Amino acid sequence: MSTLIELPENLTIHYASSYLDQVKEQVLNAEDVVFDGAKIETVDTAGVQLLLVMVKDLSLKGIGHRFESPSKILMESVQGLGLAADFNMA
């Protein structure tokens, strides 16, 4: 069963730490994680780093993941940082 994680409108350094704590609890017993990025309007490098840490952690635990409906700004940020392959957004 997939666990849906709805990413917030603002994924910036101001929200990253508290958001990470929330997400960790949601994926604790997940078999597969779907990140819904449709609402993201603002993202900075810290926000992308947060997502990268989550994706890497899930991979290490053998938990599948994918991004559903990533917003244009999220796509541009990930690609601009050269991380599209890490997020399977290439």
N, CA, C and O atoms as a GROMACS GRO file, in nm:
protein
  360
    1MET      N    1   0.084  -0.118   0.000
    1MET     CA    2   0.000   0.000   0.000
    1MET      C    3   0.089   0.125   0.000
    1MET      O    4   0.185   0.132   0.076
    2SER      N    5   0.056   0.222  -0.085
    2SER     CA    6   0.134   0.344  -0.096
    2SER      C    7   0.093   0.447   0.010
    2SER      O    8  -0.024   0.459   0.046
    3THR      N    9   0.192   0.518   0.057
    3THR     CA   10   0.170   0.630   0.148
    3THR      C   11   0.183   0.757   0.067
    3THR      O   12   0.287   0.780   0.005
    4LEU      N   13   0.081   0.840   0.067
    4LEU     CA   14   0.082   0.965  -0.008
    4LEU      C   15   0.134   1.077   0.080
    4LEU      O   16   0.082   1.099   0.190
    5ILE      N   17   0.236   1.148   0.033
    5ILE     CA   18   0.290   1.264   0.102
    5ILE      C   19   0.262   1.386   0.014
    5ILE      O   20   0.320   1.401  -0.093
    6GLU      N   21   0.173   1.471   0.061
    6GLU     CA   22   0.143   1.594  -0.012
    6GLU      C   23   0.244   1.700   0.029
    6GLU      O   24   0.247   1.744   0.144
    7LEU      N   25   0.327   1.739  -0.066
    7LEU     CA   26   0.428   1.840  -0.037
    7LEU      C   27   0.361   1.977  -0.024
    7LEU      O   28   0.264   2.005  -0.095
    8PRO      N   29   0.411   2.062   0.065
    8PRO     CA   30   0.348   2.191   0.093
    8PRO      C   31   0.372   2.294  -0.017
    8PRO      O   32   0.457   2.274  -0.104
    9GLU      N   33   0.298   2.403  -0.011
    9GLU     CA   34   0.316   2.512  -0.107
    9GLU      C   35   0.455   2.571  -0.097
    9GLU      O   36   0.517   2.602  -0.199
   10ASN      N   37   0.504   2.586   0.024
   10ASN     CA   38   0.636   2.646   0.048
   10ASN      C   39   0.730   2.542   0.106
   10ASN      O   40   0.714   2.501   0.221
   11LEU      N   41   0.826   2.502   0.028
   11LEU     CA   42   0.925   2.406   0.073
   11LEU      C   43   1.059   2.478   0.077
   11LEU      O   44   1.143   2.465  -0.013
   12THR      N   45   1.077   2.556   0.184
   12THR     CA   46   1.196   2.640   0.199
   12THR      C   47   1.263   2.611   0.332
   12THR      O   48   1.212   2.536   0.414
   13ILE      N   49   1.378   2.672   0.352
   13ILE     CA   50   1.456   2.651   0.474
   13ILE      C   51   1.375   2.681   0.599
   13ILE      O   52   1.398   2.622   0.704
   14HIS      N   53   1.281   2.772   0.590
   14HIS     CA   54   1.199   2.810   0.706
   14HIS      C   55   1.108   2.697   0.752
   14HIS      O   56   1.068   2.693   0.868
   15TYR      N   57   1.074   2.606   0.662
   15TYR     CA   58   0.980   2.499   0.693
   15TYR      C   59   1.043   2.360   0.691
   15TYR      O   60   0.982   2.264   0.737
   16ALA      N   61   1.164   2.350   0.638
   16ALA     CA   62   1.225   2.220   0.611
   16ALA      C   63   1.236   2.131   0.734
   16ALA      O   64   1.196   2.015   0.730
   17SER      N   65   1.289   2.182   0.843
   17SER     CA   66   1.312   2.100   0.962
   17SER      C   67   1.182   2.044   1.020
   17SER      O   68   1.174   1.924   1.048
   18SER      N   69   1.082   2.129   1.038
   18SER     CA   70   0.956   2.081   1.096
   18SER      C   71   0.885   1.987   0.999
   18SER      O   72   0.819   1.892   1.042
   19TYR      N   73   0.898   2.013   0.870
   19TYR     CA   74   0.833   1.927   0.771
   19TYR      C   75   0.897   1.788   0.769
   19TYR      O   76   0.827   1.688   0.757
   20LEU      N   77   1.028   1.783   0.782
   20LEU     CA   78   1.097   1.654   0.782
   20LEU      C   79   1.047   1.567   0.898
   20LEU      O   80   1.025   1.447   0.880
   21ASP      N   81   1.030   1.626   1.014
   21ASP     CA   82   0.980   1.550   1.130
   21ASP      C   83   0.842   1.491   1.103
   21ASP      O   84   0.815   1.376   1.139
   22GLN      N   85   0.754   1.569   1.040
   22GLN     CA   86   0.619   1.522   1.007
   22GLN      C   87   0.625   1.404   0.910
   22GLN      O   88   0.556   1.303   0.929
   23VAL      N   89   0.707   1.417   0.808
   23VAL     CA   90   0.714   1.315   0.704
   23VAL      C   91   0.774   1.185   0.758
   23VAL      O   92   0.731   1.076   0.721
   24LYS      N   93   0.873   1.196   0.845
   24LYS     CA   94   0.935   1.076   0.902
   24LYS      C   95   0.830   0.988   0.969
   24LYS      O   96   0.835   0.865   0.956
   25GLU      N   97   0.737   1.049   1.040
   25GLU     CA   98   0.632   0.972   1.106
   25GLU      C   99   0.539   0.906   1.004
   25GLU      O  100   0.494   0.793   1.025
   26GLN      N  101   0.510   0.976   0.895
   26GLN     CA  102   0.418   0.923   0.794
   26GLN      C  103   0.476   0.803   0.720
   26GLN      O  104   0.401   0.713   0.682
   27VAL      N  105   0.606   0.799   0.701
   27VAL     CA  106   0.666   0.691   0.621
   27VAL      C  107   0.724   0.579   0.706
   27VAL      O  108   0.787   0.487   0.653
   28LEU      N  109   0.704   0.586   0.836
   28LEU     CA  110   0.762   0.490   0.929
   28LEU      C  111   0.736   0.345   0.888
   28LEU      O  112   0.829   0.263   0.891
   29ASN      N  113   0.614   0.312   0.850
   29ASN     CA  114   0.580   0.175   0.813
   29ASN      C  115   0.536   0.163   0.667
   29ASN      O  116   0.463   0.071   0.631
   30ALA      N  117   0.581   0.255   0.585
   30ALA     CA  118   0.538   0.257   0.444
   30ALA      C  119   0.607   0.147   0.363
   30ALA      O  120   0.721   0.110   0.390
   31GLU      N  121   0.535   0.098   0.265
   31GLU     CA  122   0.592   0.004   0.168
   31GLU      C  123   0.637   0.079   0.043
   31GLU      O  124   0.732   0.039  -0.024
   32ASP      N  125   0.566   0.186   0.013
   32ASP     CA  126   0.591   0.266  -0.106
   32ASP      C  127   0.544   0.408  -0.075
   32ASP      O  128   0.442   0.427  -0.008
   33VAL      N  129   0.617   0.508  -0.122
   33VAL     CA  130   0.582   0.647  -0.094
   33VAL      C  131   0.562   0.722  -0.225
   33VAL      O  132   0.644   0.715  -0.317
   34VAL      N  133   0.451   0.794  -0.231
   34VAL     CA  134   0.421   0.880  -0.346
   34VAL      C  135   0.425   1.024  -0.297
   34VAL      O  136   0.348   1.062  -0.208
   35PHE      N  137   0.514   1.104  -0.355
   35PHE     CA  138   0.522   1.245  -0.322
   35PHE      C  139   0.438   1.323  -0.423
   35PHE      O  140   0.465   1.319  -0.543
   36ASP      N  141   0.338   1.394  -0.375
   36ASP     CA  142   0.255   1.479  -0.461
   36ASP      C  143   0.309   1.621  -0.453
   36ASP      O  144   0.296   1.688  -0.350
   37GLY      N  145   0.370   1.667  -0.560
   37GLY     CA  146   0.435   1.798  -0.562
   37GLY      C  147   0.357   1.905  -0.635
   37GLY      O  148   0.413   2.009  -0.669
   38ALA      N  149   0.229   1.882  -0.661
   38ALA     CA  150   0.149   1.975  -0.740
   38ALA      C  151   0.131   2.111  -0.674
   38ALA      O  152   0.117   2.212  -0.744
   39LYS      N  153   0.131   2.116  -0.541
   39LYS     CA  154   0.104   2.242  -0.470
   39LYS      C  155   0.226   2.332  -0.452
   39LYS      O  156   0.212   2.448  -0.415
   40ILE      N  157   0.343   2.280  -0.478
   40ILE     CA  158   0.465   2.358  -0.451
   40ILE      C  159   0.470   2.482  -0.540
   40ILE      O  160   0.466   2.474  -0.663
   41GLU      N  161   0.479   2.597  -0.473
   41GLU     CA  162   0.492   2.725  -0.542
   41GLU      C  163   0.627   2.789  -0.517
   41GLU      O  164   0.677   2.866  -0.599
   42THR      N  165   0.686   2.757  -0.400
   42THR     CA  166   0.815   2.813  -0.363
   42THR      C  167   0.903   2.701  -0.310
   42THR      O  168   0.862   2.625  -0.221
   43VAL      N  169   1.023   2.691  -0.365
   43VAL     CA  170   1.118   2.591  -0.317
   43VAL      C  171   1.258   2.651  -0.327
   43VAL      O  172   1.290   2.720  -0.424
   44ASP      N  173   1.339   2.625  -0.227
   44ASP     CA  174   1.477   2.671  -0.232
   44ASP      C  175   1.570   2.550  -0.223
   44ASP      O  176   1.524   2.436  -0.217
   45THR      N  177   1.699   2.576  -0.222
   45THR     CA  178   1.795   2.466  -0.220
   45THR      C  179   1.777   2.379  -0.096
   45THR      O  180   1.792   2.257  -0.103
   46ALA      N  181   1.747   2.440   0.018
   46ALA     CA  182   1.725   2.362   0.141
   46ALA      C  183   1.605   2.269   0.125
   46ALA      O  184   1.607   2.156   0.174
   47GLY      N  185   1.501   2.315   0.058
   47GLY     CA  186   1.384   2.232   0.033
   47GLY      C  187   1.417   2.113  -0.055
   47GLY      O  188   1.371   2.001  -0.030
   48VAL      N  189   1.497   2.136  -0.158
   48VAL     CA  190   1.539   2.026  -0.246
   48VAL      C  191   1.629   1.929  -0.169
   48VAL      O  192   1.619   1.808  -0.186
   49GLN      N  193   1.716   1.983  -0.084
   49GLN     CA  194   1.800   1.898  -0.001
   49GLN      C  195   1.716   1.809   0.090
   49GLN      O  196   1.745   1.691   0.108
   50LEU      N  197   1.612   1.866   0.146
   50LEU     CA  198   1.522   1.790   0.232
   50LEU      C  199   1.463   1.672   0.155
   50LEU      O  200   1.461   1.560   0.205
   51LEU      N  201   1.414   1.699   0.035
   51LEU     CA  202   1.358   1.592  -0.047
   51LEU      C  203   1.464   1.488  -0.081
   51LEU      O  204   1.436   1.368  -0.080
   52LEU      N  205   1.584   1.533  -0.111
   52LEU     CA  206   1.692   1.441  -0.146
   52LEU      C  207   1.725   1.349  -0.028
   52LEU      O  208   1.745   1.229  -0.046
   53VAL      N  209   1.730   1.406   0.093
   53VAL     CA  210   1.756   1.324   0.212
   53VAL      C  211   1.645   1.220   0.229
   53VAL      O  212   1.673   1.104   0.260
   54MET      N  213   1.520   1.261   0.209
   54MET     CA  214   1.409   1.167   0.223
   54MET      C  215   1.418   1.055   0.120
   54MET      O  216   1.400   0.938   0.153
   55VAL      N  217   1.446   1.091  -0.004
   55VAL     CA  218   1.456   0.993  -0.112
   55VAL      C  219   1.570   0.895  -0.086
   55VAL      O  220   1.554   0.774  -0.103
   56LYS      N  221   1.685   0.947  -0.047
   56LYS     CA  222   1.801   0.860  -0.018
   56LYS      C  223   1.771   0.768   0.100
   56LYS      O  224   1.805   0.650   0.097
   57ASP      N  225   1.707   0.821   0.204
   57ASP     CA  226   1.673   0.741   0.321
   57ASP      C  227   1.575   0.630   0.285
   57ASP      O  228   1.591   0.516   0.329
   58LEU      N  229   1.475   0.663   0.204
   58LEU     CA  230   1.380   0.561   0.160
   58LEU      C  231   1.450   0.451   0.081
   58LEU      O  232   1.423   0.332   0.100
   59SER      N  233   1.539   0.492  -0.008
   59SER     CA  234   1.613   0.394  -0.089
   59SER      C  235   1.696   0.301  -0.002
   59SER      O  236   1.698   0.180  -0.025
   60LEU      N  237   1.763   0.357   0.098
   60LEU     CA  238   1.845   0.276   0.189
   60LEU      C  239   1.761   0.174   0.266
   60LEU      O  240   1.809   0.066   0.302
   61LYS      N  241   1.636   0.211   0.293
   61LYS     CA  242   1.546   0.122   0.367
   61LYS      C  243   1.469   0.028   0.275
   61LYS      O  244   1.387  -0.052   0.322
   62GLY      N  245   1.495   0.038   0.145
   62GLY     CA  246   1.427  -0.049   0.049
   62GLY      C  247   1.282  -0.012   0.025
   62GLY      O  248   1.202  -0.095  -0.016
   63ILE      N  249   1.248   0.114   0.051
   63ILE     CA  250   1.111   0.163   0.032
   63ILE      C  251   1.104   0.234  -0.103
   63ILE      O  252   1.180   0.328  -0.129
   64GLY      N  253   1.013   0.190  -0.189
   64GLY     CA  254   0.997   0.252  -0.320
   64GLY      C  255   0.938   0.392  -0.306
   64GLY      O  256   0.872   0.423  -0.207
   65HIS      N  257   0.964   0.475  -0.405
   65HIS     CA  258   0.911   0.611  -0.403
   65HIS      C  259   0.900   0.665  -0.545
   65HIS      O  260   0.970   0.622  -0.636
   66ARG      N  261   0.810   0.760  -0.560
   66ARG     CA  262   0.797   0.829  -0.689
   66ARG      C  263   0.734   0.966  -0.666
   66ARG      O  264   0.672   0.990  -0.563
   67PHE      N  265   0.751   1.054  -0.763
   67PHE     CA  266   0.692   1.187  -0.757
   67PHE      C  267   0.574   1.192  -0.852
   67PHE      O  268   0.584   1.151  -0.968
   68GLU      N  269   0.463   1.241  -0.801
   68GLU     CA  270   0.341   1.253  -0.880
   68GLU      C  271   0.310   1.402  -0.896
   68GLU      O  272   0.309   1.476  -0.798
   69SER      N  273   0.286   1.444  -1.017
   69SER     CA  274   0.248   1.582  -1.047
   69SER      C  275   0.343   1.686  -0.989
   69SER      O  276   0.297   1.780  -0.923
   70PRO      N  277   0.474   1.673  -1.011
   70PRO     CA  278   0.564   1.776  -0.958
   70PRO      C  279   0.536   1.910  -1.026
   70PRO      O  280   0.518   1.916  -1.148
   71SER      N  281   0.531   2.016  -0.947
   71SER     CA  282   0.504   2.148  -1.003
   71SER      C  283   0.621   2.191  -1.093
   71SER      O  284   0.730   2.136  -1.086
   72LYS      N  285   0.595   2.289  -1.176
   72LYS     CA  286   0.697   2.339  -1.267
   72LYS      C  287   0.818   2.392  -1.190
   72LYS      O  288   0.932   2.368  -1.228
   73ILE      N  289   0.792   2.464  -1.082
   73ILE     CA  290   0.902   2.522  -1.004
   73ILE      C  291   0.986   2.413  -0.938
   73ILE      O  292   1.108   2.427  -0.927
   74LEU      N  293   0.924   2.305  -0.894
   74LEU     CA  294   0.999   2.194  -0.836
   74LEU      C  295   1.086   2.129  -0.943
   74LEU      O  296   1.204   2.102  -0.919
   75MET      N  297   1.029   2.104  -1.058
   75MET     CA  298   1.105   2.044  -1.169
   75MET      C  299   1.224   2.131  -1.206
   75MET      O  300   1.336   2.081  -1.221
   76GLU      N  301   1.201   2.261  -1.220
   76GLU     CA  302   1.309   2.354  -1.258
   76GLU      C  303   1.419   2.356  -1.152
   76GLU      O  304   1.537   2.360  -1.186
   77SER      N  305   1.381   2.354  -1.026
   77SER     CA  306   1.480   2.357  -0.917
   77SER      C  307   1.564   2.231  -0.916
   77SER      O  308   1.686   2.238  -0.905
   78VAL      N  309   1.499   2.117  -0.927
   78VAL     CA  310   1.570   1.989  -0.925
   78VAL      C  311   1.663   1.979  -1.046
   78VAL      O  312   1.778   1.938  -1.033
   79GLN      N  313   1.613   2.016  -1.162
   79GLN     CA  314   1.695   2.010  -1.282
   79GLN      C  315   1.809   2.112  -1.278
   79GLN      O  316   1.921   2.082  -1.320
   80GLY      N  317   1.781   2.232  -1.227
   80GLY     CA  318   1.882   2.336  -1.216
   80GLY      C  319   1.997   2.297  -1.125
   80GLY      O  320   2.110   2.341  -1.145
   81LEU      N  321   1.969   2.215  -1.026
   81LEU     CA  322   2.072   2.168  -0.934
   81LEU      C  323   2.138   2.038  -0.983
   81LEU      O  324   2.226   1.984  -0.916
   82GLY      N  325   2.096   1.990  -1.098
   82GLY     CA  326   2.156   1.869  -1.156
   82GLY      C  327   2.117   1.742  -1.082
   82GLY      O  328   2.193   1.645  -1.082
   83LEU      N  329   1.998   1.741  -1.019
   83LEU     CA  330   1.957   1.627  -0.938
   83LEU      C  331   1.840   1.549  -0.997
   83LEU      O  332   1.780   1.465  -0.930
   84ALA      N  333   1.806   1.575  -1.122
   84ALA     CA  334   1.689   1.510  -1.182
   84ALA      C  335   1.699   1.357  -1.175
   84ALA      O  336   1.599   1.290  -1.148
   85ALA      N  337   1.816   1.302  -1.201
   85ALA     CA  338   1.832   1.156  -1.197
   85ALA      C  339   1.812   1.102  -1.055
   85ALA      O  340   1.758   0.992  -1.039
   86ASP      N  341   1.853   1.176  -0.954
   86ASP     CA  342   1.836   1.133  -0.814
   86ASP      C  343   1.688   1.125  -0.776
   86ASP      O  344   1.649   1.047  -0.689
   87PHE      N  345   1.608   1.207  -0.842
   87PHE     CA  346   1.465   1.211  -0.813
   87PHE      C  347   1.382   1.135  -0.917
   87PHE      O  348   1.259   1.139  -0.915
   88ASN      N  349   1.450   1.067  -1.008
   88ASN     CA  350   1.382   0.997  -1.118
   88ASN      C  351   1.292   1.092  -1.196
   88ASN      O  352   1.181   1.056  -1.236
   89MET      N  353   1.340   1.214  -1.216
   89MET     CA  354   1.264   1.315  -1.292
   89MET      C  355   1.332   1.348  -1.424
   89MET      O  356   1.296   1.445  -1.490
   90ALA      N  357   1.430   1.269  -1.462
   90ALA     CA  358   1.506   1.299  -1.584
   90ALA      C  359   1.423   1.278  -1.708
   90ALA      O  360   1.471   1.298  -1.819
   0.00000   0.00000   0.00000
